[in-house]
Amino acid sequence: MAETAQTVVIGGGIIGLACAFYLRAQGRSVRIIHAAEINESTSCGNAGGVATAEVIPLSGPGTLLRAPKWVLDPLGPLTINPAHLPRLLPWLWQFVRAGSPAKRRYLAMAMADLLATAHDDHATVLKTTGMSHLMEKKGTLFVYKSEKGMRADRPAWDLRGDCGVEFEALDRSGLLSFEPALGPLAARGYRVENWAHYRDPAELVIGLATDLKSRGVKFQQASVDRVNVVGGTATGVTLRTGSVIKAEQVVVATGAWSARLAAQLGHRVYLESERGYNTTLPDPGVDIRSFVTFSEDFFVMTPMRMGLRIGGAVEFAGLDRPANYSRCKALLKLAKTYLPALNTKGGSEWMGHRPSTPDTVPVISASEKYNNVYFAFGHGHLGLTGSMTTGRLIAELVAGKTPSTDLGPFRIDRFNR
């Protein structure tokens, strides 16, 4: 006999958990189906930032002009596996199309609107689950090593300002007043106060899953083969084992793996894994107090409970190829140029799949083809940042409410219009 759940959420990362949290708060019975162990999700190993200032799309003339140099630089922020390039080309074409000034402005405004309540939404979940202690609200620095680099980024900062992001320009003494450990390469930068980070993203993910179980949410580790439909309605899902779970609503939140189920339901999406890397140093030998972005070298560092996490880079190599941990070592070399006293010994290396759309905007959407299917994926570098807001908005859609944020820019069919 088929099992039954009122709402099935496919995906056990931070987005799926957030959707389940808000759906359960509506009184719905929820079952989360997750292929990997909860503690193995990408959300557990990320940089931990609640990065509400990061509203600028990645595409644009500057990115396209610098990309060849980045690919050729062993310490550069971008790597493309040659064997994956043919599959990547349609995504890259959409990436180019999203880079016009008018489109970038439209997308930045949409992201600013989406993330306007991110801190409040995180606070709601943390308070309810008793995990407020995990969040640090210490702002952030964006560090530059040259006046030229800072000037080149000024249009992006002006656009951030137009989107309502408040920031302050700092000289070297200003940087050191916040982060005294920065070496002489850190010449100037910007300070953003409206920024937070988690002391341990894995503890957040595991703690949220534990709390949801205590509230009656059921978890099932399994792979979904397909979403079952009759006419314009989903009736549930079939697992790879052949088991069937009936459902009144289905939410697809499987991160970088979401495109397969979306395509099965007739929705073409452009989705790639931006494979990101980091190393967590248990004894870094330097005191970094807050989340820091090194803007010209495209990496970040976050002080966490278990040490200093140094991460970044984008690698396009698909979902199945082994991790290329030379990227972690490259990031540590870059970090040493800014922090000469950094102790890089004993680090724990990690790779995760960021689910990325070519316009840098997530999919938060009801299906146009099925009246009870919803999509929540494609947040790229901002999965943790936008997770709780996305969960709340999906719950509003499922409840038949008018969403509190205009979700037009986040529709799943936007690339087909």
Number of C-alpha atoms within 10 A of each C-alpha: 6 10 10 17 20 15 24 27 28 29 31 31 28 30 29 27 26 29 28 32 25 21 24 19 13 13 8 17 19 26 24 27 23 22 17 14 12 21 16 16 22 24 25 21 22 29 30 27 27 27 24 22 23 18 26 23 21 18 22 18 12 12 13 14 10 10 15 12 13 16 16 13 12 13 20 20 23 23 22 16 13 10 10 13 15 9 12 19 11 13 20 17 11 16 20 16 14 20 22 13 12 10 16 22 20 14 22 23 20 22 24 21 17 23 26 19 16 22 20 13 21 21 16 14 17 19 12 13 16 13 15 16 10 16 20 19 15 16 20 26 27 22 28 24 19 15 11 11 15 21 12 13 14 12 11 17 19 12 17 21 13 14 20 14 19 14 18 11 14 18 14 18 13 17 22 16 10 17 17 14 19 21 16 12 15 21 20 22 24 20 20 19 16 17 22 22 25 25 21 20 24 21 15 22 24 19 16 23 25 13 16 21 13 10 14 13 21 17 18 13 14 18 16 20 17 17 22 18 14 9 9 13 15 21 21 26 23 18 15 12 10 10 14 21 20 20 22 16 21 28 25 23 29 25 30 25 19 21 21 17 20 20 11 13 18 14 18 17 21 19 24 27 22 25 25 27 28 28 27 26 23 18 15 20 15 15 13 19 19 22 28 21 22 20 17 17 19 16 21 23 24 25 25 24 13 12 19 26 25 26 27 26 22 19 22 19 23 20 15 6 9 9 16 14 14 13 28 24 17 16 24 23 16 18 21 14 15 18 21 16 15 20 16 19 11 12 20 13 19 19 21 21 25 26 26 26 24 26 22 24 25 26 25 25 23 22 20 15 14 18 15 21 28 24 26 29 30 32 24 24 21 24 27 29 26 27 26 30 25 29 23 20 25 26 25 17 18 21 13 9 11 11 15 11 14 12 17 13 19 21 17 24 18 12 13 8 4
